[in-house]
Amino acid sequence: MSEPLRRRRQEPRAALGAVAFRTGAARACILAFRIAAFLAVSLVGASAQTPAPCAPLRFEDASYVVCSFDGRKDDIRLFWKGANGRPYAGFAGLADALRAQGRQLSFAMNAGMFEADLSPVGLLIEDGKLKHRADTRDGASNFHLKPNGVFYLGEGGGAGVVETTRFLGAGPLARYATQSGPMLVIDGRIHPKISPIGTSAKIRNGVGVRDGHVVVFAISDQPVTFYAFARLFRDALNCPNALFLDGSVSSLFAPNLQRDDALLPMGPIVGVSTKATP
């Protein structure tokens, strides 16, 4: 859904660290420490207990929640419609459907722009089946700010974010894929049409991939510009490729943070589930 929508949001959660350093050298050091600490927690080894998937992160005077998953170990999927043929429309409907299958929803986020009837604006592949064709037209919306891109999940736990034309031309086979736009980061460079002096600030969410299997989702807790959001993925989360999923309607389900943004109906959803415990 396009960005003009507005709605109340929860107050931003506490950020990592309580002291804000304003001098150049000190601020750079504490920022590097915070990022290193966050990455260490999100990528903790198998010898430790299962880490919480989502955590707050402060980057350049803005607060975010970042959720990291390993495609080789975590069951990451895209969801749109249930067995009744109707869109799940929100996290509660998806959680109920998974519960009936003996699964428990452990993370969810809106996964791309959608129309008023909750259908995807662009490409959607679900469990290897094409659910909606790609949109390669030109247009004035954020979705059509080219290059836009595709987030995909392949066999064997592989994942990636690539430009739409590359994905359609010679892209990898995907079990799951969703198209959105614009790309935020392309091979380590911020999208050429995203201006560092842009002033439009919205609540935003997106996804990046690193090392071919680590999938990183982020949502801002306050309005941020496209440039600030792109820098989060490139400079803080070390994602060489990242994709904007949506703005203003951005929502997160993160039980480990006791967060459930049941605010507006939504189209495609990306979710992670685990086997339900008795």
N, C-alpha and C positions, 0 to 999 in steps of 0.2 A: 504494500500500500504506500502511496506517495507520502512525502514528509510533512505536508501541511497539517496533518492531524496533531492534536495536542491532548494531553491528559496529565492528571496529577501523578506524580511518582513518589515512591518512598524516599525518605530522607537518605542521603548518602551514608553508607556505613563507614565505620572508623577505618582510616587508612593506616598502612604500615608506618609505624614511627610516629612520634608526637612532636618532634622538633623540626621546624622548617629553617634551613640554613639559606641565607640570602646572598652570601658572598660566593663568587664564582668557583674557587677551588674547593671550598668546603662543601658546597652544594653538589658539585660533581662527584665528590667522594661518597657522600651519603646516598646519592642516587644509585651509583654503581653498587654499593653495598645492598641496598634494598632490592635491586633487580637480581643480584646474585643470590640473595637469600630466598626470594620468591622462586627462582628457577630450581634451586636446590631442593625446596620442598616439593614442587610439582613433579620433579623427576627423580624422587628418592628411589633407591634400589629395592629389589625384591626382598632383601634381607629385613627390611622394615615392614611394619604393618601397612595396609593399604592406605595411602595418603588421601586426604580430603581433595576432591577434584577441583574445587573452586576456592579462591581466596581473593581478598581485596588487595589492590595495588594502587599506590600513588605514583603518578608520573607527570612531571611538569605542571604542578599545581592543579591537577585534575584527578578525580577518584574513579577507579574502574573495578570491576570484578572480572577475573580471568580464570578460565576453566581449561585444564589441560588433560588430554587423553592420549593413550597409545593405541593406534589402530590395530596393532598386532595382538593386543590383550583385551581392549575394551570393545564392547558391542555397540558401535556407533551406527545409527541408521537414520534414514529420512522417512517421515511419515506425512501423509496427507489425508487419506480417506480410510474409514473403518470398514468393517465387514458389511455394514448397511449401505455402503456407497456414498455416505455423506462425510464431509470433512470433519476431522476431530475438533477443529475450531479453537482448541485450547489445550492446556496441559492436563486439566482434570479428565477430559474425555480420553486422552491418550493414556493416562495413568490407569484409568478404569479398564481399558481394553487390554493393556499389558498385564494387569493383575489377573484378568480372566485366563491368561495364558501362563500363569505362574511366574510372571516377571514383575520386577519392581523398577519403576522409573527413578533414576538417580541423577539425571540432568536433562534439561530441555531448553531450547531457545528457538525463537522464530527463525526460519531458514530461507529467507528470500522474499522478494516483493510479491504481492498478490493482488488480485482484482477484488471488486466488491463482493463477488460470489465466492471468494476465498480460493479461487483457482490460481495457479502460479502465473506470473507474468511471462516467465521464460521456461527453459528446459527443466524437466524433473524426471529423473530415473529412480525407480523404487524397486529394490530386489531384482535388478536386472531388466525391468520392464519399463519401456518408455511411457510415462504418464502424461507428459506435456512436451510439445516440441519447443525447440530453441527459438528465441526471438532475436533476429539479427538486423532488424530494421534500425534506421536512424530515428532520433527523437530528442525531445527537450528535457526529459526526465533524468533523474540520477541514474536510473537503470541503463539508459542509452548513452551515458557519458563514456564513450569508447576510448580505450578498450574496456569492455566489461569482462566478466569472467565466470568460471565454473569451479565450484568446490566439489570434489569427487572422492569416493571411497572405492577402492578396488579389491580384488581378491588378495588373500594373504596379508591383509592389514595395511596395505599401501594406501596412501592418501595424497592429495595434491590440490593446489589452486593454480589454474592456468587461464590464459586468455581464451575467450569463447571461440574465436576462429581457429586457434591452435587445437583446442579440444575437439571441435567438429571435424577438422581437417585430418589430423593424424594423432588424435588424443588416445589415451589408454582406455581399455575396456573398463567400464565402471559398473559396480553393483548398485551404487547410489550416486546421484549427482543433482546439484541444484545450481541454476544460473542466477546471477544478480549483477549489480553494478553500481558504481564503477569498481574496477580493480583499485586497491589502495596502494599496494606495493607490487612491482613487477621486476623480478630478478634483482632485487635489492635496491631498486630505484622507485621513488614515489611517483605515482601517476602524473604524467606531464601536464595534465589539465587541472590538477589540484594545486591551488595557489597557496603559498605560505602566508599571504596577507588576506586570505578569505575571512569573512566575518560571520558567515552563517553558522550558527551553533545549534546543534540538536542533540538529544539523547541518541546514541548510535550503537549498533552492534555489528560484529564482523567475525571473520574466521581467517586464520593463517595456518600454514603447515611448514614444519621444518624437518629435516632429516628423512623426508619421505614417508613418515609414519606418525610423527607427533602432531596432533591436531590441537590448536589453541583457539578457543573462543573468548571474545571479550565484549563487554558491554559497559558503557559509561554510566556513572551514577549522576552525572550532571551534563548539561549541554556542552559539546565540544565541536570544534571545526573539523572538517575533513582532514586538513593537514595535521592537526594534533593527533587525530585518530590513526592516520597512516604512520606517523612517527612512533606511536605506541607499538605497533606491530613490528616496524623495522628496527627501532633502536632499543626498545625495552624487551620485546619478546623474541627478537632474533629470527623473525619469519621473513625469508627472502621474497615470498609471495603471499599476499593477503587480499581478501575480498570483503567489500562492504555488503552487509546483508540487508539492513534497513535502518531507518531513522524514525524517531518519534513513537512508532508502535513497538519499538524494541522491548522484548520481554525475556525474563529468565526464570527458570525453575531450578533451584539449587537447595536441596534439603539440608545439606551440611551447613548452609548459612541461614536456614529457616526462611528462605525466600521463595515466594510463589507469586509472580506478577500476573494475577488473573484479572487483567485490565480490559482487553479488547479481543474479539474473535480474530483468529489468524489463519493463514493458509498453511503452507508446508512448515513442518517442525523437524528440527534435528534433535535426536534424543539418544541417551545412553541408558541401558537397562541392565539389571543383574538378575540372577535367579532369586526368586522370592524366598525368604526364610520363613519357616513355620512360625 
